Each structure stands twice: as C-alpha cells, then as structure tokens.
Amino acid sequence: MSTLRLEGVSKHYGPAKAVDRASFSTPSGKLVVLLGPSGCGKSTTLRMIAGLDTPSEGRILIDGFDVTGIAPAERRISMVFQSYALFPHLNVRENILFGVKVRKEPAADYDKRLTRVADLLGLSALLDRKPSQLSGGQQQRVALGRAIIAETKVCLMDEPLSNLDAQLRQEMRREIRTLQLKLGITMVYVTHDQTEAMSMADQVVLLNAGHIEQDAPPADLYARPASVFAARFIGTPPMNIVVVPGRPDLKLGVRPEHVRFVKSGGLPAVVQSAEYLGADTIVTCAAGGDTIAARVAGRQELREGAGVRLGWTPEDSHTFDAATGRRRDDIVPVPV
C-alpha cells in the first residue's frame, strides 16, 4: 500500500488555470474520488499524478518520495482510462499481459498472475476472446485486469464507467470497490457522478474551477457542506438555498428531504409542481422570491397553485455567507 500527496499543485495553460494550488493527501489503501463538473480540473489533476502532464508548480509525492519530474513508467502507477484502450487484434489474455511483457517482467510469473487476475474479475472463460466479442462490462473488466496485473501500489481511474448503462454502472461500482478493498490498493478515481463518489469513496476531493472546494469523507460532504457549491453539488435534488429575512449577508440551506409540510407556522408557499418518482415525490414550491423543493415519501396529490406551509428544524439547516458562499458555523439557524 502507498500514500499519495499533492502539495500546491497547479497547471496553467497561458492565463488559464486548469488546476490552481491543489493540495490533498490519500491515506494508504483507501479509495479517493476526485469529483466535480466538467472542466473543474479533476482529469488534469489525475494526469499530473500519472506523469502524463507536468505541473506548472507544486510537488507530487508517493510514499514521501517526490515524483514530480519522474517519467510515468518509473512511478509504478497503473491507470484505467475512460476509453478502455484495448487492442482489438489481441485476445483478452494478451491484452491483460501486454503491459508486463512491455516492461519485460519475469515471464515465469505470467501464468500465475494472469490466473489470479482472471479469477478475481470473472474472466477465466473469456481469455481467448477478442474485445469485439465482449460486452461493455467485460471490456471494462479487461481494462481493470491490465491495471491489476501490474501489481502497482497506486491505481488511477479516469471516469471508467461513463460508457456503461445505468444498471451496469451500478454493478461495476460494487465490483471496483470490492476489488479495491480486497487488494488493498490506494486508488484515485475521477468522476462527475456524485452517486459514484458517495457510494464508493473513503474520501472525496470536490473540485470547482480548478480549486478544491472541500476534501472530506462522503458523509461529511452531505451533512456539513463547506460551501454553497458543495451543498448543491451533493444531493438529489440539490439543497435549497434561500434568503434569510433581514440578513442580506447570509443564505440559508436545507435539503429537500428535510423539508416537511406543516399545518401551522412555517413558511407559506405555493405548489408549482409535484413529480412522482415511485418511492417518493418531489414537490417544488414558490415561497416569496425563492424556489423550494421538498422530497416526501410516497405519492403526494398536490395540484399546481395549492397553498402549503413548509417547515424544517434548526438541526437540518445550514448557513452560508452570501458574499463568499462559505459555510458559517458561527450563526445559529432558527426553526421554520
């Protein structure tokens, strides 16, 4: 197992800052997700860790050793790309073994290592097939196998499931997480999908416009978002952000699942829509100049234009600075 640390790493393309002074560390044997929207710098960060891009400034350390100027092949890092990058003319066996052969590792170990990887990934019966004869999920397993057989201490994954359908993505999320835990690999995983991040990660590094917005376990991102951006990026639907009466310097946040309908008191609102999803209903309401979504269990028969009252507890409220968007824990929210 290995530790990975970035110290003030930046990547500039002329005046544009794709990554700006990013610093974080990954505990040994943990799965760390780089999460954020398109263009936030997460893939650029991963490429710098891999040695495929050179930082404009800062250092990258593996097990305390500075690898910033070291060639990719010397970093002992394996990588799985968004495109599976399989050789179409090679069968599964040859695709998995390709890297170890190029690196001229001992041929006597090939069969043992191949058998272990094929068994782990359920590929034993597919070793003689070409990539064109495999499903998308099977091709992804071959790409994983090529990374695992390298027996590196750090594995990088760049949106590896984006080409799969929703059900297969869910299955592969479980498989990758199980595999990472079983092998004890330190894994850095890039995705824009918050579900992947929340369900797989030990630690999430949330990026926004090249900056690290928050670095925390998934539960902390949900329960204590560090900014309005983090609050709205994590959670479906996003957290409601509303004005605080009489306090133009503050914004108040409450998650839709914490909004409830009350008979008296609360905040008067008007129903705009009710979207039934099976297990629950998303009710969107207008309250003054704000739009507030409530996620309630079961089917809710609420017509457009109906008057309702919305409430939530102080424990479920979050306060943010209106100017900076950063969390304010020095303000005690009032009940609604």
N, C-alpha and C positions, 0 to 999 in steps of 0.2 A: 504494500500500500504506500501511497505517496501523498504529500501535501503540495498544494499549488498556491502561489501568492502573486498578486499583481500590485505593484507599487507605483501609483501616479502614472499609469499608462495612458498615453494619448496617441491618436492617429489623425493627422491633419492632411487634407488634400488642398493645398493652397490656403485660402482663408477659411475653408470649410473644415469644421472639427467633427469628424465622424465619431470619435471617442475622445472624451476630454477628462483627463486626470482620474481615470478609473482605478480604484484600489479595493481589493477584496481578497480573502483567502478561503481555500476549501479545505475542510478537515479531511484527514486521511480516511479513505474508504467510504466517502459519502457521495451522494448524488446532488450536484449543484445545478440549478437551472438558471440560464440567462434568459430572462423573459422581457418582452416589450413589443411595441408595434413595429411595423415595417420601417426601416430607416433609422432605428434608435441606436444602432451600433453593436448589436449583440453578435452578429456573424463576423463583423470586423474584429471584435474582441477575441472570438474563438480562433480566427485565422492568425492573429498575432500570437496566441498561445501555442498554436501548431507550428509557428515559424514560417507560415505562408505569406504573411505581411510583416513588415518591420515597424515597430513603434516609432513615432516621431520623438517621443520622450518616455521616460519611465523604465521600470525593470520588471521582468517576469522570472520568478524563481520556482524551481521544482526541488522539493526536499531541501530547501535552503540554498540551492546552487543556482547562480544567475545563468539563465539560458538565453537571455535576450538576443545575443549575437550568434547563437549556435544554429547550425543548419537543421532543418526539420528531421532529417534521418538520424541525427545524433541526439535528439531529445527523448527518444524512446517513448513516443506518444502514438497511439493508434487513433484513427479518425473514421467516422461514418458520415458520408455526405447525404444531402437531400436527394440527389440522384444516386442510385445505387452503385453506379460506376462499375458494373460487372462487364467482363469481357465476353461478348456474345459468342465468340468462337471457342471458348473454353467451357468445360463442364463445371459442375458445382465443386467437385474435388479440386480441380486445377485453379478455379477462382479463389477458393479458400487458401490454398497453399502458395498462391502467386507471390505474396509479399515475403514469406520466409525463404522462398527459393531465390528471389532477387537479392535478399540480404545474405545469401549463402550460409544460412544457419545449418547445423548438422543434419544431414539427410537421414541419419539413423533415427531421428526423433519424429520424422514426418508422420508416420502411420499412427503412432501413439497420440500425438497432438491432434491429428485430424479426427481420430475416433472419438476422443473426448469432446471436441467441439461439436461434431455432428450429433453425438448423443445428447448433448446439452440443448441443442437447438432443434432437435427432431428432424435432422436432415440425412440420417443414415441411409434411408431408402432412395434418396434423390441425388446421390453423389455423381451418377453418370449422366444426369440430365443437363441440357444447355439452359441458359437463362430464359430463352423464348418458350421453354416448356414448363415454366414455373409461374405460379400466381404472384401477385404483388407482395403478399405477405411472405411467401417463400423466398422471393428475391431479397427482401429486406433481411431475412434470417441469414442468407448467404453473406450479405454485406456485414452483418454483425459477426458472423463466423470468421471472416477475414480479419476483423479487428481483434477478436478474442484470441485467435491462434497466435497473434504476435506476442502475447503474454507481457504486454506493457503494463505499467502501474497506473497510467492515466489514459482514459479513453474520452475522446471528444466526439460529440454528435451534433450535427447541424441540421435541424428540422428533419429528422429521419423518417417521420411518419406522415409528412404532409401530402404524399402522393396516394395515401390509402383512404378507403372509405371509412365512415364513422365507426362502424362496428369493428372493423379490423384494427383501426387505430386504438380502440379501447382494449382489444385483446393484446396488441403488441405493447401497449403501455405496461400492462401487467407483466408480460414476458421480460421486457427490458429491465424493469425494476427487480423482478425476482432474480434475474441473471446477475445484475449488479451486486445484489446482496449476497448471493451465493459465492461469487468470485472475489468479493471484497475490493472491487475496482473503485478508484477515485474517478468519478465521471462528471464531465461538464457537458450539459445538454442545452442546446439552443432551441427555443420555440416562441411563437407568438400566441400560442394557445394556453390560456390560463388554466384550463382543465388539466392539461398535461402537467403543468407546473405544480398545481395544488395537489394532484393525486400521486405524483412520483417523487417530488423533491424532498431532501432533507433541509435544503437551504435554497432560497430564491433570491437572485440578484435582479431587481427590476430596473430596467434602463429606460430613459426618456431623453431623446435628443442628445445622445452621447454621454449623458450624465447618469450616475447611479442614483436612482430615486429612493430606493430602500433595499436593504440587504438583511433578510430575516427568514426564519422558518415560515412555512406556508400559513400556519395558524396565526402567527403574529401579523402577517400581511392582511389577513381578513379582520382580525379583532382590533388591531391598532395600526391602521394605515398611517404612514408618516406624512402624507400629503393628499391633497385633493386628487392629484393624478393617480396615486396608488389606490385611493379609496374607490375611484370609478373604474380603474382597470381591472381590479379584482372583484368578482361577484357578478351574478347574472339574475336580474337586470343590475345595472350599475347602482352604486349608492346614490341616494337622493342628496343633493346639495342645495340648501335653501338659505335665504337671507335670515338674519337674526334681527327681529324688530328692535329698533333703537340702537343697534350696534352695527353701523356700516363697515366697521373694521373686521367683522367676523362673518364666517359662514358656518352653518350647522349641517352635519351629515347624519343620515340614518339609512340603514339598509332596508330595502323593500320588505324583506322577511320579518323585520322588526316593527313595521307599521301595522297598526290594528285599527279596526272600526270601533268607535265608541258611541254610546248613546247620548252622553252629555259631556260638556267641556271639550277639550281637544281643539283641533284646527278645522274650521269649516272649509269644505271643498266641494267641487262638482265633478262627477264622474265624466271622463272623456271617452274611455273605452274599457272593455273587460275581455281579456284574451285567455280563453280556457285552454289549459295545457294537459289536462288529464288528472295528474296528481294535485295540481293547484291552478290558481287563476291569477294573472297579473292584471290588476286594476289600476289604470292610470287616471289621475285626478288633477284638476287645476285648483290651486289654492293661492289666491292673490295673483302675484306675478310668477309664481313657481309651479312647476310640474312635479308631482309626487307619485311614484309608483308604489303599490302595496302588493306583496306576494302573499296570498292567503290560501289555506288548504281547501281542496275540493273545488266544486263548481259554485261560482257566485253569480246569481242572476241580478245584475245591476244594469239598468238602462242608461244610455247616454243622457246626461243632463240631470241625473238624480243628485240630490243633495246628501252629503255624508259628512261625518266628523272623523278626523284622523288623530290618533294618539300614539305615543311611544314613551318609553321610560328614559330617565337620565342615563341609566347604565348602557342603553343601546344608542346613545348619542355621541357624536364626535364633533369637536370644534376645531376650525381651521382659520388661520389668518387670511383675511380677504385679499391682502396685497401680495403675500408671498405664496399662499396656498399650503403652507406648512402647518402641521398639527400643533394645537395649543392645548397642552395638558394643564396649564395654569388656570383655565377657565372651567368652572363647574356648570355643565349644561342643566337647564331647567326642564321639568317634565312638560309634556304637551298633551 
